[in-house]
């Protein structure tokens, strides 16, 4: 119930400030998480002897709000998937594309004297047809280190998962 109230507040703000030619849409989205390749394991780590994979399991990552803003920009509001709600600016050509990057720099003072940089670049790409959404969520992690204590740098790692969803009736979430 609390999530629906928060969603109503968010949608009301979008509807009141909506600009652009397309109406706001709301999508219930799930992600079929791709397995992480062994190349993503930390250096010196052996893959496990037994690998258990569950296939066909989907994780709820929605609802997502999609709307067109000024200057033909598109905006996607992601719920708390990786922190607080995020609003991402993207584009629409043959498909919608929403890229963003998060960079973290960690500095270790003397005697370690190292600077570790980790960068995560996410790109959500999808198409909509009727009341369905299909696409991918690509996550690229890159790591670098400068200094004397750089032995535990993680390898760069790319994982692409599939996403699928259905359009929700936005009138069910309006407040009057």
Secondary structure, DSSP 8 states (H G I E B T S, - for coil): -HHHHHHHHHHHHHHHH--SSS--EEEEEEEE-----GGGS-TT----SS-----S--EE---EEEEE-GGG-EEEEE-SSSSS-EEEEEEESSSEEEEEEEEEEEEE-TTT-EEEEEEEEEEEEEEEETTEEEEEEEEEEEEEEEES--TT----EEEEEEEEEEEE-GGGG---
